[in-house]
Amino acid sequence: MSMDFNFFMNDVVAQARKEITAAGYKELRTPEEVEEALEQKGTTLVMINSVCGCAGGIARPAASHALHYDKRPDQLVTVFAGQDKEATEKARSYFTGYPPSSPSFALLKDGKIVSMVERHQIEGYDPATVVARLQKEFEENCEEL
């Protein structure tokens, strides 16, 4: 039974990774990759991915659709909670004042957190509501393309 479950989970994880990278997010799998990406000048949107239903049904679709906007972050990256633990922990070290939350989105400017869309602002909402939240943050913090 556990072997079948592991195969199933590997499929779920692979699909979740594929969805977010297909949307244009760069996957960060090590603490070093996270540090290099999050120390960049400009704006960075970090999507904290997970295997939960609200990640697949709400957060990942919102991550993709939010990008259809005049203003967008300079850089799109993702870490996978529960899978790439050290990378996720390193990313969360930048989210000062926010508890661990997945799925979630963090918007950073010049390596500093400027806003967070936490799980409680995703779970129970539809993707369009999350897209609107993200685009409001893009409007306030990002440059026009």
N, C-alpha and C positions, 0 to 999 in steps of 0.2 A: 504494500500500500504506500509506504513512504517514498519508494522509488518512483512510482507513478506520480505522486504529488510533486516530487522534485522536478520531474520532466515537465509537468504542467506549469509549475512556477517558473522554470527556465523559459518556457514559451511566453508566459505572461510578461516576464521581465524583458525578454528580447523584443516583444511587440511594443512595450512601453518605451524602450530606448529608441526603437525605429521611428515611432510616431513623433517624438520630440525632436530628433535630429532631422527628420524629413521636413519639419516646420522651420528649420534654419538655426536651431540651437546647437552650440558646440558642447559636447559632453566632456565634463571634467571628472577624471576618475582617480586622481591622486591629489594629496594636499599641495604638492608643488604646482600642479596645473591650476588649481584653484587660486593659489597666491599670485601666480603670474597673471591670470585673467582679471582677478578682482583688484589688483593694484594699478590697472590701466587708467589713464586719464579719460574723462568722458563718462557717459552713462552706461551702466551694465544692468541688464535684467537677468536675475538668477531664478530659474524655475527649479524648485525642489520637488523632484518627481517621486512617485511611490506607486505601489501596486494596488492601492485601495480603489474601490469603485469610483469615488469622487475624483480621483486623479484621471482615470480613463474616461469617465463620462462628462466631466466638467472642466477640470484644470488643463489637461492637454489640448482639448479642442479650443479652449479660451486662449491658451498660449499661442496657438497658431493664428486664430482669427483676430486677435488683438493687434497683430502686426499690419493689418490692412488699415493704415492710418497715416496721416501726414507727418506726424512726429513719432519717432521711434528711438529706442535706446541704440547707442553706438554698437553695443555688443550684446549678444544673446547667448547665455550659457545655462547649463543644467548640471545638477548633481542628483544622484539617485539615493534617497534615504533607504536604509535597510540593505543596500547592496554595496555601495562604495562608501563604507562607513567613515573612513578617515577623511575622504574628500568632503563629505557632507558635514562632518564635524568642523573642518577647517572653514568651510563656507559660513556655517552658523556663527563662527567666532567673529564675523564681520557684522552680524545682525544684532548689534548692541541694543539691549532693552526689550528684545523679543524672545519669547520662549521657543524651543524647537517646535516646528509645525510642518507637517507634510500631508498633502501637497501644500505648497505655498509659493509666493513670488516675492522676491526682494529686489528693490530698485536701488542701485548704488550710484553715487556720483563721485568721481575721483576717489574710489575706494571706501567711501563712507555711506552708510545706510541713509536713505532719504524717505523710503516708505516700504511698507510690507503689506501684502495681502495674505492673511493667514488662513489656515484651514477652516476656521469658523466663519470666514467670509466667502468660502468656496462651497463647502458641504451644505447641501440643502438649497442651493441657488442654481439657476440655470447658467449655461455657458455665456449667454448674452449679458447677464448681470456682471459676471466676472470680467468679460471683455470691456464693458463700460468702466469698471473700476480701474483696470489696467490703463485704458486709454486716457482716463482722467489724470493718472499719474504721468503718463507720457506727455500730455498737454502741459502740465505744470513743470516738468523737469527735463524734457528732452528737446533737442533741436529739430527743426524741420528738415526733411530729407531733401 
